Amino acid sequence: MFVPQETRPGERRVAATPETVKKLVGAGFEVEIQRGAGTAAGYTDAAYEGVGASLVTSAPAASASADVVLRVAAPTDAEAAALKEGSILFALVDPYRNLGLVRRLAERHVTSFAMELVPRTTRAQAMDVLSSQASIAGYKAVLVAATHLGKHFPLMMTAAGTVQPSRIVILGAGVAGLQALATAKRLGAIVEVSDVRAAVKEQVESLGGRFIDLPELGTADGAGGYAKEVTREFLDKQREILKARVALADVVIATAQVPGKKAPVLLPRDMVEGMKPGSVIVDLAASTGGNCELTRADEEVHHHGVTILGPSNLAATVATDASLLYARNVLNLLVLLWKDKQLAVPLEDEVVAGTLLTHAGDVRHPAIAPLLQDAAVRA
């Protein structure tokens, strides 16, 4: 097994920690770690050696001989080409936007598991990378907003007078949004939350937030706890209701995404221009187009006195704990393939089948295979 140092710009996480390597070695794996792989996340080479891993310098050579490769970000073309034919890859492949990579992995007969495809079921919770990383991103989004906002979050009563608490609007009550809500409340802010799924209202209120009701619009609850795409009429009415709430907000944290789709634009230009000078938008959907019309991924935009931040990988800025959780998620999935010190892919297992992207030369995931077929037809 090989764990390389990540090469994606800004990626500070690592796919295995000394904690999980110790368990892998104990289970019978021979684990190789590229020198420096965990340094940015606070895990030293000595810590890996201390639990039984071997250190290597050349990633291509180690990849070429490894039966299993654990990564965080998707491999580059060169890194994919270095994988041994028939090997097993665990990574955040981002298959909807990396169809070419998916095809190359299949052609090399790599058995690949896209960690973002882990089913949202009770049994799979311990492997749910999207939830573990989104929780960290939601937490950090509030801290980023607080850093850029020229106001206190909590009510402050001083000898010089009272300072009113900041008002925060959160768009999307998934894992990131709920963690942002919990963090902002701990800091003393007044928090309102909007979501197209009526079912999350109780969760929002249990954390001390106020749910922004969208009356007479039905529901947009999708399978697996995700939001589904909604109609144009639904979005227009939602924006009308949000416009009044956003105009009063000091901070807007946007987290609304639909799997495999471009993020819905919930903050058009005119809504931003109606916000108070000095207010801040943190758009966690920046990597999929952004919930704000003016968002630019990994850039800081200033428009009409509003600061718009589009971090595409906030979890990587909390690399120690993000790596800890990611590595545990991967380990919990990997053990489903490890029986009697032999690797096998139990296709009958719903978690394995739901996460499996490529296997035995084929693209196996039911949501991705048709996209490749459509791309081939268009070509």
C-alpha positions as CSV (number, residue, x, y, z in Angstrom):
1,M,0.0,0.0,0.0
2,F,1.2,3.5,-0.9
3,V,0.3,6.9,0.5
4,P,1.7,9.8,-1.6
5,Q,2.2,13.4,-0.8
6,E,-0.6,15.4,-2.4
7,T,0.3,17.5,-5.4
8,R,-2.9,19.6,-5.9
9,P,-2.1,23.2,-5.1
10,G,-3.2,24.1,-1.6
11,E,-3.9,20.6,-0.6
12,R,-2.5,20.0,2.9
13,R,-4.3,16.9,3.8
14,V,-3.0,13.3,3.7
15,A,-4.9,10.1,3.1
16,A,-3.5,8.2,6.0
17,T,-2.4,9.2,9.5
18,P,-0.2,7.4,12.0
19,E,-3.3,6.2,13.7
20,T,-4.8,4.5,10.6
21,V,-1.4,3.3,9.4
22,K,-0.9,1.5,12.7
23,K,-4.2,-0.3,12.2
24,L,-3.4,-1.1,8.6
25,V,0.0,-2.6,9.5
26,G,-1.7,-4.5,12.3
27,A,-4.2,-5.9,9.8
28,G,-1.3,-7.2,7.6
29,F,-0.7,-4.5,5.1
30,E,2.8,-3.3,4.1
31,V,2.5,0.5,4.1
32,E,4.8,2.9,2.2
33,I,4.5,6.6,2.9
34,Q,6.1,9.2,0.6
35,R,8.5,11.3,2.7
36,G,6.8,14.5,3.8
37,A,3.3,13.3,2.9
38,G,1.9,14.2,6.3
39,T,4.1,17.2,7.1
40,A,1.6,19.9,6.1
41,A,-1.0,18.2,8.2
42,G,1.2,18.0,11.3
43,Y,2.2,14.3,10.9
44,T,5.9,13.7,10.8
45,D,7.8,11.0,8.9
46,A,9.1,9.7,12.3
47,A,5.5,9.2,13.5
48,Y,4.7,7.0,10.4
49,E,8.0,5.0,10.9
50,G,7.1,4.6,14.5
51,V,3.9,2.6,13.7
52,G,5.5,0.4,11.1
53,A,5.4,2.3,7.8
54,S,8.3,2.5,5.4
55,L,9.4,5.8,3.9
56,V,10.0,6.2,0.2
57,T,11.1,9.1,-2.0
58,S,9.8,8.3,-5.5
59,A,6.0,8.5,-5.8
60,P,5.9,7.1,-9.4
61,A,8.0,4.1,-8.4
62,A,6.0,3.4,-5.3
63,S,2.7,3.8,-7.2
64,A,3.9,1.4,-9.9
65,S,4.4,-1.4,-7.4
66,A,1.6,-0.8,-5.0
67,D,-1.6,-2.9,-4.9
68,V,-3.5,-0.1,-3.1
69,V,-3.0,3.6,-3.3
70,L,-4.6,6.1,-0.9
71,R,-5.0,9.7,-2.0
72,V,-7.0,12.7,-1.0
73,A,-7.3,14.6,-4.4
74,A,-7.8,13.0,-7.7
75,P,-4.5,11.9,-9.4
76,T,-3.1,13.9,-12.3
77,D,-2.8,12.2,-15.7
78,A,0.8,11.4,-14.9
79,E,-0.1,10.0,-11.5
80,A,-2.9,7.9,-13.0
81,A,-0.5,6.5,-15.6
82,A,1.9,5.5,-12.9
83,L,-0.7,3.3,-11.2
84,K,-0.1,-0.5,-11.5
85,E,-2.7,-2.2,-13.7
86,G,-5.2,-3.9,-11.6
87,S,-4.4,-1.9,-8.5
88,I,-7.0,-0.3,-6.2
89,L,-7.3,3.5,-5.7
90,F,-9.1,5.4,-3.0
91,A,-9.5,9.2,-3.6
92,L,-11.8,12.1,-4.1
93,V,-11.9,11.5,-7.8
94,D,-14.5,14.2,-8.6
95,P,-15.9,12.0,-11.3
96,Y,-18.6,14.3,-12.7
97,R,-15.9,16.8,-13.7
98,N,-13.1,14.3,-14.4
99,L,-14.7,12.0,-17.0
100,G,-11.4,11.7,-18.9
101,L,-9.6,10.5,-15.8
102,V,-12.4,8.0,-15.1
103,R,-12.0,6.6,-18.6
104,R,-8.2,6.3,-18.2
105,L,-8.6,4.5,-14.8
106,A,-11.0,2.0,-16.5
107,E,-8.6,1.5,-19.4
108,R,-5.8,0.6,-16.9
109,H,-8.1,-1.8,-15.1
110,V,-7.7,0.2,-11.9
111,T,-10.4,-0.5,-9.3
112,S,-11.2,3.0,-8.1
113,F,-13.3,4.1,-5.3
114,A,-14.6,7.7,-5.5
115,M,-14.9,8.7,-1.8
116,E,-17.5,11.4,-2.5
117,L,-19.8,8.7,-3.8
118,V,-20.2,6.9,-0.5
119,P,-23.9,6.3,-0.1
120,R,-25.7,8.5,2.5
121,T,-27.0,5.6,4.6
122,T,-26.8,4.8,8.3
123,R,-24.4,1.9,7.7
124,A,-22.0,4.1,5.6
125,Q,-21.8,7.0,8.0
126,A,-18.4,6.0,9.2
127,M,-17.1,6.2,5.6
128,D,-18.9,9.4,4.6
129,V,-16.1,11.7,3.5
130,L,-18.4,14.4,2.2
131,S,-20.0,14.8,5.7
132,S,-16.7,14.7,7.6
133,Q,-15.0,17.3,5.3
134,A,-18.1,19.5,4.9
135,S,-18.4,19.8,8.7
136,I,-14.9,21.1,8.9
137,A,-15.6,23.5,6.0
138,G,-18.7,24.9,7.7
139,Y,-16.8,25.5,10.9
140,K,-14.0,27.2,9.1
141,A,-16.3,29.3,6.9
142,V,-17.6,31.1,10.0
143,L,-14.1,31.8,11.2
144,V,-13.1,33.2,7.8
145,A,-16.2,35.4,7.8
146,A,-15.4,36.7,11.3
147,T,-11.9,37.5,10.2
148,H,-13.1,39.6,7.3
149,L,-16.1,41.3,9.1
150,G,-15.4,44.6,10.8
151,K,-17.9,43.8,13.6
152,H,-18.2,41.6,16.6
153,F,-20.3,38.4,16.3
154,P,-21.8,38.5,19.9
155,L,-23.7,41.2,21.7
156,M,-21.2,43.3,23.6
157,M,-22.2,45.5,26.5
158,T,-19.4,47.9,27.5
159,A,-18.9,51.1,29.4
160,A,-18.9,52.9,26.1
161,G,-22.3,51.4,25.1
162,T,-23.9,48.3,23.6
163,V,-22.7,46.7,20.4
164,Q,-25.4,44.7,18.6
165,P,-24.7,41.1,17.6
166,S,-24.0,40.3,13.9
167,R,-26.7,38.8,11.8
168,I,-25.8,35.8,9.7
169,V,-27.8,34.1,6.9
170,I,-26.8,30.6,5.9
171,L,-27.9,29.2,2.6
172,G,-28.2,25.4,2.8
173,A,-28.8,23.3,5.9
174,G,-26.7,20.3,4.9
175,V,-23.7,19.2,7.0
176,A,-21.7,22.3,6.2
177,G,-24.6,24.7,6.8
178,L,-25.6,23.1,10.1
179,Q,-22.0,23.2,11.4
180,A,-21.7,26.8,10.3
181,L,-24.9,27.5,12.2
182,A,-23.6,25.8,15.4
183,T,-20.3,27.6,15.2
184,A,-21.9,31.0,14.6
185,K,-24.3,30.5,17.5
186,R,-21.4,29.7,19.8
187,L,-19.8,33.0,18.8
188,G,-23.0,34.8,19.7
189,A,-24.4,35.7,16.3
190,I,-28.1,35.8,15.3
191,V,-28.5,33.2,12.6
192,E,-31.1,32.5,10.0
193,V,-31.0,29.5,7.7
194,S,-32.6,28.9,4.3
195,D,-33.0,25.5,2.7
196,V,-35.3,24.2,0.0
197,R,-35.9,21.0,2.1
198,A,-38.6,21.6,4.6
199,A,-37.5,18.5,6.5
200,V,-34.4,20.3,7.9
201,K,-36.4,23.0,9.8
202,E,-36.4,21.0,13.0
203,Q,-32.6,20.5,12.8
204,V,-32.0,24.2,12.3
205,E,-34.2,25.2,15.2
206,S,-32.6,22.6,17.5
207,L,-29.3,24.3,17.0
208,G,-30.7,27.7,17.8
209,G,-31.2,29.0,14.3
210,R,-34.3,30.6,12.7
211,F,-35.6,28.7,9.7
212,I,-36.6,31.0,6.8
213,D,-39.8,29.5,5.6
214,L,-40.6,29.3,1.9
215,P,-44.4,29.2,2.0
216,E,-46.5,27.2,-0.5
217,L,-43.6,25.9,-2.5
218,G,-43.8,22.3,-1.7
219,T,-40.6,20.4,-0.9
220,A,-37.3,19.7,-2.5
221,D,-36.2,16.9,-0.3
222,G,-34.1,14.4,-2.4
223,A,-32.9,10.9,-1.9
224,G,-30.1,10.2,0.7
225,G,-30.7,13.5,2.5
226,Y,-29.6,15.6,-0.5
227,A,-31.5,18.4,-2.1
228,K,-32.9,17.8,-5.5
229,E,-33.1,20.3,-8.4
230,V,-36.1,22.6,-8.1
231,T,-38.1,24.5,-10.7
232,R,-37.4,28.0,-11.9
233,E,-40.5,29.2,-10.2
234,F,-39.3,27.8,-6.9
235,L,-35.9,29.5,-7.2
236,D,-37.5,32.9,-8.1
237,K,-39.8,32.8,-5.1
238,Q,-36.9,31.7,-2.9
239,R,-34.8,34.6,-4.0
240,E,-37.6,37.1,-3.4
241,I,-37.9,35.9,0.2
242,L,-34.1,35.8,0.7
243,K,-33.6,39.3,-0.7
244,A,-35.2,40.9,2.3
245,R,-33.2,38.7,4.8
246,V,-29.9,39.1,3.0
247,A,-30.3,42.9,3.0
248,L,-30.2,42.8,6.8
249,A,-27.3,40.4,7.1
250,D,-23.7,41.1,8.0
251,V,-22.6,37.7,6.8
252,V,-24.0,35.3,4.3
253,I,-22.5,31.7,4.2
254,A,-23.6,29.8,1.1
255,T,-23.4,26.0,1.0
256,A,-26.1,24.9,-1.4
257,Q,-25.1,22.2,-3.8
258,V,-26.7,19.5,-5.9
259,P,-24.6,16.4,-6.6
260,G,-23.2,16.3,-10.1
261,K,-24.8,19.6,-11.0
262,K,-23.7,23.3,-11.2
263,A,-24.5,25.0,-7.9
264,P,-27.7,27.1,-8.0
265,V,-27.3,30.8,-8.1
266,L,-29.1,32.1,-5.0
267,L,-27.3,35.4,-4.7
268,P,-27.6,37.3,-8.0
269,R,-25.8,40.6,-8.5
270,D,-28.8,42.8,-7.5
271,M,-29.1,40.9,-4.2
272,V,-25.4,41.5,-3.4
273,E,-25.8,45.2,-4.3
274,G,-28.6,45.4,-1.8
275,M,-26.4,44.2,1.1
276,K,-24.9,46.5,3.7
277,P,-21.4,48.0,3.0
278,G,-18.8,46.0,4.9
279,S,-20.8,42.7,4.8
280,V,-19.2,39.4,3.9
281,I,-20.2,36.5,1.7
282,V,-18.4,33.1,2.1
283,D,-19.4,30.9,-0.8
284,L,-18.6,27.2,-0.1
285,A,-20.1,26.2,-3.5
286,A,-17.4,28.1,-5.3
287,S,-15.8,24.9,-6.7
288,T,-19.1,24.0,-8.5
289,G,-19.8,27.5,-9.9
290,G,-20.9,29.3,-6.7
291,N,-24.2,30.2,-5.1
292,C,-23.3,33.9,-5.6
293,E,-23.2,35.2,-9.2
294,L,-20.1,37.2,-8.5
295,T,-18.0,34.5,-6.8
296,R,-14.7,33.6,-8.3
297,A,-13.1,30.4,-7.0
298,D,-10.2,31.0,-4.6
299,E,-10.4,34.7,-5.0
300,E,-11.5,37.7,-2.9
301,V,-13.9,39.9,-4.8
302,H,-15.1,43.4,-3.6
303,H,-18.4,44.6,-5.1
304,H,-20.4,47.6,-3.8
305,G,-18.6,47.4,-0.5
306,V,-19.3,43.7,-0.1
307,T,-16.5,41.2,0.3
308,I,-17.1,37.9,-1.6
309,L,-14.9,34.9,-0.7
310,G,-14.9,31.7,-2.8
311,P,-12.7,29.2,-1.0
312,S,-12.7,25.9,-3.0
313,N,-11.0,23.7,-0.4
314,L,-11.5,25.0,3.1
315,A,-11.2,21.6,4.7
316,A,-7.5,21.6,3.7
317,T,-6.9,24.6,5.8
318,V,-7.8,22.5,8.9
319,A,-5.5,19.8,7.7
320,T,-4.7,17.9,10.9
321,D,-8.3,17.1,11.8
322,A,-9.5,16.9,8.2
323,S,-6.8,14.3,7.5
324,L,-7.7,12.5,10.7
325,L,-11.3,12.1,9.7
326,Y,-10.6,11.4,6.0
327,A,-8.1,8.7,6.9
328,R,-10.7,7.1,9.2
329,N,-13.3,7.2,6.5
330,V,-11.0,5.5,4.0
331,L,-9.9,2.9,6.5
332,N,-13.5,2.0,7.3
333,L,-14.3,1.5,3.6
334,L,-11.0,-0.4,3.0
335,V,-11.7,-3.0,5.7
336,L,-14.8,-4.1,3.7
337,L,-12.4,-5.3,1.0
338,W,-9.9,-7.0,3.4
339,K,-10.9,-10.5,4.5
340,D,-8.4,-13.2,5.7
341,K,-5.5,-10.9,4.7
342,Q,-6.7,-11.0,1.1
343,L,-8.1,-8.1,-1.0
344,A,-11.4,-8.7,-2.8
345,V,-14.2,-6.5,-4.0
346,P,-17.6,-7.6,-2.6
347,L,-19.8,-6.3,-5.3
348,E,-22.9,-7.5,-3.4
349,D,-22.1,-5.0,-0.6
350,E,-24.2,-1.9,-1.1
351,V,-21.6,0.5,0.3
352,V,-18.9,-0.9,-1.8
353,A,-21.0,-1.0,-5.0
354,G,-22.2,2.6,-4.3
355,T,-18.7,3.9,-4.1
356,L,-17.1,1.8,-6.8
357,L,-16.2,3.9,-9.8
358,T,-14.2,1.6,-12.1
359,H,-13.5,-2.1,-11.9
360,A,-12.2,-4.8,-14.3
361,G,-11.9,-2.4,-17.2
362,D,-15.4,-1.0,-16.8
363,V,-17.0,2.1,-15.4
364,R,-19.3,0.6,-12.8
365,H,-21.1,3.5,-11.1
366,P,-24.6,3.9,-12.5
367,A,-24.6,7.7,-12.4
368,I,-21.2,8.1,-14.1
369,A,-21.3,5.4,-16.8
370,P,-24.1,7.1,-18.8
371,L,-22.2,10.4,-18.8
372,L,-19.2,8.7,-20.4
373,Q,-21.5,7.2,-23.0
374,D,-23.0,10.5,-23.8
375,A,-19.6,12.1,-24.0
376,A,-18.5,9.4,-26.5
377,V,-21.6,10.0,-28.6
378,R,-21.0,13.8,-28.7
379,A,-17.4,13.2,-29.7
